[in-house]
Amino acid sequence: MKFSLTKTSKVEFGIKFYQIKAEETKNGVNKGDLGGWVEKKENLDMSGNAWVSGDARVTGNARVTGNARVSGNAWVSGNAWVSGDAWVSGDARVSGNSLVSGDARVSGNARVYGNAWVTGNAWVCEKLKISRGCFFGMRFDNEEIKYKKIEDGRELIYKGEAKFDEDDEVTKAINLLTEKGKLKDGKILI
């Protein structure tokens, strides 16, 4: 068992929270360390390295899984999921049907709620409030954002250099023969 609920509890906004205690040493958390606060055991996954610390609270059907960390005075509630290597810290709030995953960070006084998703290496910080949409990355120093058309009117969004290997080996061979003038009317010239 990764953690247990202690007898130490508190009630906030009509919700009873229990402080957690580490039952094994794992990923920087030592056996016996006191953690943050959960409403029930199901709020924090027993497998993986996920942890709730400080005065952070997890309530409702919210889940913290994988290697995720919830710390500081953060509050995760509703049906929200914090997973992967994500961090929620400071006075941040994640609620509703929100998802914070990957290497995403939510910190400061930021709010992620409604049906918003914060994934990849996206950061939501300070006083930013996001209520819907999917946020999956960051742009630094006016990096150029590029688009690659794919099927059905959809586009890939990327930045920096990218290589797209779309052609199979046969198509590559045909293109090479055509470039070298060795293909005419579908026949290979010797």
Buried (B, 14 or more C-beta within 10 A) or exposed (E): EBBEBEEEEEEEEEEEBBBBBBBEEBEEBEEEBEBBBBBBBEBBBEEBBBBBBBBBBBBBBBBBBBBBBBBBBBBBBBBBBBBBBBBBBBBBBBBBBBBBBBBBBBBBBBBBBBEBBBBBEBBBBEEBEBEEEEBBBEEEEEEEEEEEEEEEEEEEEBEEEEEEEEEEEEEEEBEEBEEEEEBEEEEEEE
